[in-house]
Every structure is written in structure tokens, then in C-alpha cells.
Amino acid sequence: MVTRQNLATKADTKRIEKKVDDNSADLKTLGQKVADNSKEIKTNRFYLADKLDDRFEEFKGIIIDFKDEILNHIDGAVKELETSRTERTMMGHQIDDHEKRISHLEVTSV
């Protein structure tokens, strides 16, 4: 059974409409803030991506310089090793030649 106490009055309806309008305005404001934050997030993402790319290029340059420095030192060491091997080979041939001469001298002097 419906009584007069259960029915909404015009004042109740107006109050509810006002609250709905207020909430609607709050939702629009909130939506705008979310949109603004999304734009800011995108801007920050691009900024960070650019900074990361810059750091990567900087780090890449450091690595390349370090690699070049290491290879230059290794080249020097390899050249020294090659020179040493060549000298040992030449000295080995000289020793063989000297041994042959000494043997020949020993044979002729006896």
C-alpha cells in the first residue's frame, strides 16, 4: 500500500536533480583532470625515452672508446710477440749456422 509518506515531493526531486548535476560537474572535472594527466604522462614518457636514448648513445660511445683503447694495447702486445718470435727464429737459424761453422772448424783443425 502506497502512502503519502513514501512519495517524493517536488523539493526532494529538485534536491536529487541538484546532487546529480553537482556529481555530473564533478565527473566532468575529474574527466578533464584524467585527460590532462594522460597528456602529461605521454609527455613524460617521450621525455624519458629521449633521455634514455641519449644515455644509451653516451654509454655506447664510452664502450666503443674503451674497446678501441683495449684493441690498441692488444695490437702493441701482439706486435711485440710477433717481433719476439721472428727474432727467436732468426737466432735459431744463426745458432744452427754457427754450430755448422764450429763443427767445420773443429774438423779442419784436428
C-alpha positions in Angstrom: 0.0 0.0 0.0 1.4 3.4 -1.0 1.2 6.2 1.5 1.8 9.8 1.1 5.0 9.5 3.3 6.6 7.2 0.7 6.2 9.5 -2.3 8.9 12.0 -3.3 8.0 15.6 -3.2 9.0 18.3 -5.7 11.6 19.5 -3.2 13.0 16.0 -3.0 13.1 15.7 -6.7 14.8 19.1 -7.1 17.4 18.2 -4.4 18.2 14.9 -6.2 18.5 16.7 -9.5 20.9 19.2 -7.9 23.0 16.4 -6.5 23.0 14.7 -9.9 24.0 17.9 -11.6 26.8 18.5 -9.0 28.1 15.0 -9.4 27.9 15.4 -13.2 30.0 18.6 -13.0 32.5 16.8 -10.6 32.7 13.9 -13.1 33.4 16.3 -16.0 36.2 18.0 -13.9 37.6 14.6 -13.0 37.5 13.5 -16.6 39.4 16.6 -17.6 42.0 16.0 -14.9 42.4 12.4 -16.1 42.8 13.7 -19.7 45.4 16.3 -18.6 47.3 13.6 -16.6 47.3 11.3 -19.6 48.8 14.1 -21.7 51.4 14.7 -19.0 52.2 11.0 -18.8 52.7 10.8 -22.6 54.9 13.9 -22.5 57.0 12.4 -19.6 57.2 9.1 -21.4 58.6 10.8 -24.6 61.0 12.9 -22.4 62.2 9.8 -20.6 62.6 7.9 -23.9 64.7 10.7 -25.3 66.8 10.8 -22.2 67.2 7.1 -22.3 68.3 7.2 -25.9 70.8 10.0 -25.1 72.2 7.9 -22.2 72.4 4.8 -24.4 74.3 6.7 -27.1 76.6 8.2 -24.5 77.2 4.7 -23.0 77.7 3.2 -26.4 80.4 5.9 -27.2 82.2 5.1 -23.9 82.1 1.3 -24.7 83.4 1.9 -28.2 86.2 4.2 -26.9 87.2 1.6 -24.3 87.1 -1.2 -26.9 89.4 0.8 -29.2 91.8 1.5 -26.3 91.9 -2.2 -25.4 92.5 -3.2 -29.0 95.3 -0.7 -29.4 97.0 -2.1 -26.4 96.5 -5.7 -27.6 97.8 -4.7 -31.0 101.0 -3.4 -29.4 101.4 -6.6 -27.4 100.8 -8.8 -30.5 103.4 -6.9 -32.5 105.9 -7.4 -29.7 105.1 -11.1 -29.7 105.5 -11.3 -33.4 108.8 -9.5 -33.2 110.0 -11.8 -30.5 109.0 -14.9 -32.5 110.8 -13.6 -35.6 113.9 -12.8 -33.5 113.9 -16.3 -32.0 113.5 -17.9 -35.4 116.4 -15.8 -36.8 118.5 -16.6 -33.7 117.8 -20.3 -34.1 119.0 -20.2 -37.7 122.1 -18.2 -36.7 122.8 -20.8 -34.0 122.5 -23.6 -36.5 124.8 -21.7 -38.8 127.3 -21.1 -36.0 127.2 -24.8 -35.0 127.9 -25.8 -38.6 130.9 -23.4 -38.8 132.3 -24.5 -35.4 131.9 -28.2 -36.5 133.7 -27.4 -39.7 136.5 -25.6 -37.9 136.9 -28.4 -35.4 137.1 -30.9 -38.3 139.7 -28.9 -40.1 141.8 -28.1 -37.1 142.2 -31.6 -35.9 
